[in-house]
Amino acid sequence: MSEVRSQKIHRREDKVHKRIKKIGIIGAGTMGRGIAQVFALYDYPVVLVDEKETILQDALNNVKSRTEPELWNKVSGHIETSTNFEKIKDCDLIIEAVFENVDVKKEIYNVLNKVCKNDTIIATNTSAFSINKLAEAVEKPSCFIGMHFMNPPKVMKLLEVIKGEKTSENTLKSILDLSKKIGKTSAVVNDSPGFVSNRLLFALIGEALRLLEKGISDKEDIDAIMKCGMNHPMGPIELADFIGLDICRNIMTYLYESLKDERYKPTPMLESLVKEGKLGGKTGEGFYKY
Ligand code: NAI
């Protein structure tokens, strides 16, 4: 293709590449509420949807507690909450942040297929599931993409953007453009279990847990080695507690089963802590006591 023709095509693509003005978020849990806060801080109108009013109220209270008082009027003014999916019908982008469960996510896409505009971009915040598999449940896979925010979304600079086989260049460009507008650094990856972030992270956490269980060192020293020796802000075992040991176990099981790689197999100590309900910071005890 000649350079002139290629430039023309790029210019045309730039023109059609969608401008995102209003954002719907499904799921007002840890991630959904944090993502809503980020967009509101950057002046985007957001509709935050969950199943129960009480969850939505709790989400708003939580966002308020993590917002500078002088910014709260602006943030609250931009976030509308609802239990009714009809409220998101004029959104240009919908971010799904419900439980990490394929069936629950697919049920949401069935509803979105009926409610959304034809050109609405649908993004998932899944930590690990295949974008190509999830795309099977959406009407327009070209408008489907992974937007993997990290916890907490306001603090973490990264947005891992996962391109499915059918994700269009326009969809990708729109999301990269948006990512810049909300001050994130985006990294684009192709679809693969755990993408890049969790594949690397859980190889590290898995190895740290094996070192602990084999008695090579204790948890405090393993964490100190990575914090003071490698400049990681948290040690891998502390980080597992912070993420939640149930979530770690689920992601590791998924990676182990999809990649058939022993590195990701949940270790016996991790399994037994999860069975005892010791899930890390959120339950007051995990590998550490809080
Ligand atoms: P969470 O359990 O805190 O929140 C999920 C929310 O979805 C709940 O409030 C629940 O009521 C809502 N929900 C479930 N079914 C619904 C439905 N049919 N309609 C409307 N709302 C519904 O989960 P969390 O941690 O926020 O995770 C959400 C997604 O983000 C998952 O895919 C997870 O893997 C991913 N993620 C989580 C991170 C974390 O550190 N927690 C980090 C990055 C990604």
Residues whose N, C-alpha, C, O or C-beta is under 5 A from the ligand:
A	BS01	NAI	I26 G27 A28 G29 T30 M31 G32 V49 D50 E51 I55 A97 V98 F99 E100 N125 T126 S127 F149 M150 N151
